[in-house]
Amino acid sequence: SPERLLLSGEVTQVIVPGSGGYLTVMANHAPMMTTLSPGIVETTTPSGGNEQIFVRGGFADISPSGFTLLAEEATNIKDVDESYLDQQIKDAEEDVADAQNEETKQAAEFRLARLQEVKTALGH
C-alpha cells in the first residue's frame, strides 16, 4: 500500500480480486496487469502457510517471474473489524446513490457487492 509494505517473499500462489473476478496467479503466469476490486488477497507459501490481506482497490502487475500488487488501501485480515467494513460499505452505498451515469453506478454497485461479500466471508 502507499503507506507500507505488507508482504514480500516467496509464495506458490496468490489469489487476487481482479476487476473481472478473482484470479489465481502461480509461477510462470502469462504477463498481465489488472485493476483490483475490494476483496481479500490470499497468498500460499511453499511451506503451506497463508496470509490474507484485505484490499480496497489498486493494481496488480503479473509476470512469469513475479507478482507486484499496489493497493489503494491494504489491511491484514486480522486487523479488519466490523466497524471498518461497515464504513467502507456505507461509503460505497453513497457512491451508488451519487452516481451520475450508468457506467459509474455499475462500478459502484460492483464495489459495494464485493465489500458485502468480504463482510459475509469474515462472518461480520
C-alpha positions in Angstrom: 0.0 0.0 0.0 1.2 3.6 -0.3 1.9 3.7 3.5 3.9 0.5 3.9 5.0 -2.9 2.6 2.7 -5.6 4.0 4.2 -8.7 2.4 7.3 -9.6 0.4 8.6 -13.1 -0.1 8.3 -16.3 -2.0 4.9 -17.8 -2.5 3.5 -20.6 -4.5 0.3 -18.9 -5.4 -1.7 -15.6 -5.0 -5.5 -15.3 -5.3 -6.4 -11.7 -6.1 -9.7 -9.9 -6.5 -9.2 -8.7 -10.1 -11.7 -6.3 -11.7 -13.2 -9.2 -13.7 -13.3 -11.5 -10.7 -10.9 -13.5 -8.5 -7.9 -14.9 -10.3 -5.1 -17.3 -9.2 -1.5 -16.4 -10.1 1.2 -19.0 -10.0 4.8 -19.2 -11.2 5.3 -18.6 -14.9 2.0 -16.9 -15.3 1.5 -15.1 -18.5 2.2 -11.3 -18.2 -0.7 -9.1 -17.5 -1.9 -6.1 -15.5 -5.3 -5.8 -13.8 -7.1 -3.4 -11.6 -8.2 -4.6 -8.3 -11.6 -4.5 -6.7 -12.3 -4.6 -2.9 -11.6 -8.1 -1.7 -9.2 -10.5 0.0 -5.8 -11.3 -1.4 -4.7 -14.7 -0.3 -1.1 -16.0 -0.6 0.2 -19.5 -0.1 3.8 -20.1 0.9 6.0 -23.1 -0.1 5.5 -24.5 3.4 1.7 -24.4 3.1 1.1 -21.3 5.2 -1.1 -18.5 4.0 -1.6 -14.7 4.5 -4.8 -12.9 3.9 -4.9 -9.1 3.2 -8.0 -7.0 2.6 -7.5 -4.6 -0.3 -9.8 -1.7 -1.2 -8.6 -1.5 -4.8 -5.4 -0.9 -6.7 -3.4 -2.6 -9.5 -1.6 -6.0 -9.9 1.4 -6.4 -12.2 1.9 -10.1 -13.1 4.9 -11.6 -15.0 6.4 -15.1 -15.3 9.0 -14.2 -12.7 6.9 -12.3 -10.1 3.9 -10.5 -8.9 3.6 -6.9 -7.6 0.4 -5.6 -6.1 0.0 -1.9 -5.4 -3.1 -1.4 -3.3 -5.0 1.9 -2.6 -5.5 0.6 0.9 -4.4 -2.7 2.4 -5.0 -4.2 5.8 -4.0 -7.5 7.3 -7.3 -9.5 7.6 -6.6 -9.9 11.3 -6.9 -6.2 11.7 -10.2 -5.7 9.8 -13.0 -5.1 12.2 -16.8 -4.8 11.6 -16.9 -1.0 12.0 -14.2 -0.6 9.4 -16.2 -2.7 6.9 -19.4 -1.0 7.8 -17.9 2.4 7.0 -16.5 1.0 3.7 -20.0 -0.3 2.8 -21.6 3.0 3.8 -19.2 4.9 1.5 -19.9 2.5 -1.4 -23.6 2.9 -0.9 -23.2 6.7 -1.1 -21.2 6.2 -4.3 -24.0 4.2 -5.8 -26.6 6.9 -4.8 -24.4 9.8 -6.1 -23.5 8.1 -9.5 -24.0 10.5 -12.4 -24.3 7.8 -15.1 -25.0 4.1 -15.6 -21.3 3.2 -16.0 -20.3 4.9 -12.8 -23.3 3.4 -11.0 -22.5 -0.2 -12.2 -18.9 0.2 -11.0 -20.0 1.5 -7.6 -22.6 -1.4 -7.3 -19.8 -3.9 -8.1 -17.6 -2.4 -5.4 -20.5 -2.5 -2.9 -21.3 -6.1 -3.7 -17.6 -7.1 -3.2 -17.5 -5.3 0.2 -20.6 -7.1 1.3 -19.1 -10.4 0.2 -16.0 -9.7 2.3 -18.1 -8.9 5.3 -20.1 -12.1 4.9 -16.9 -14.2 4.3 -15.4 -12.8 7.5 -18.6 -13.5 9.5 -19.2 -9.9 10.5 
